[in-house]
Amino acid sequence: MKIAEIGDIIEFKEGLKGIVEKVNENSVIVDLTYMDNYRDLELESRTVVNHKNYKIVTTI
């Protein structure tokens, strides 16, 4: 499994997408404001995603 890097766009949890801001040992911190419908979903602006639970959509 390839681990995301800062700036990569990842997809997780049934279609949510975000930009990786920080890479930790077991997870990444993701900025969700990348999504067009971010405000409609009423989510926090950032979240933590385990490396096992995402796929990389676009790399930098």
C-alpha positions in Angstrom: 0.0 0.0 0.0 1.3 3.4 -1.0 1.1 6.1 1.7 -0.2 9.5 0.7 2.1 12.6 0.8 1.4 16.2 1.7 -0.7 17.8 -1.1 -2.1 14.5 -2.4 -5.9 14.2 -2.9 -7.4 11.1 -1.2 -10.8 9.5 -1.2 -12.3 7.8 1.8 -15.5 6.8 3.5 -17.9 6.4 0.6 -16.7 9.3 -1.6 -15.4 12.0 0.7 -12.3 13.7 -0.7 -9.7 15.9 0.8 -6.1 17.2 0.5 -3.5 15.7 2.8 -2.0 18.3 5.1 0.1 16.1 7.4 1.3 12.6 7.3 1.6 10.7 10.7 2.9 7.2 11.4 -0.5 5.5 11.1 -2.7 8.2 9.6 -3.1 11.4 7.6 -4.8 14.7 8.5 -7.0 15.8 5.6 -8.5 19.2 4.7 -12.1 18.5 3.6 -12.8 22.0 2.3 -11.5 20.7 -1.1 -14.9 19.3 -1.9 -17.4 21.5 -3.7 -20.3 20.3 -1.4 -18.3 20.7 1.8 -20.7 23.2 3.3 -23.8 21.2 2.4 -22.4 18.1 4.3 -21.9 20.1 7.6 -18.5 18.5 8.3 -15.5 19.7 10.3 -12.9 21.3 8.1 -10.3 18.6 8.9 -10.3 15.0 9.8 -7.9 12.1 10.5 -7.9 9.1 8.3 -6.0 5.8 8.9 -3.7 4.7 6.1 -5.8 1.6 5.6 -9.0 3.6 5.0 -8.2 5.7 1.9 -7.1 5.6 -1.7 -5.0 8.2 -3.4 -6.9 10.0 -6.2 -4.2 12.5 -7.3 -0.6 12.9 -6.4 1.4 16.1 -6.5 
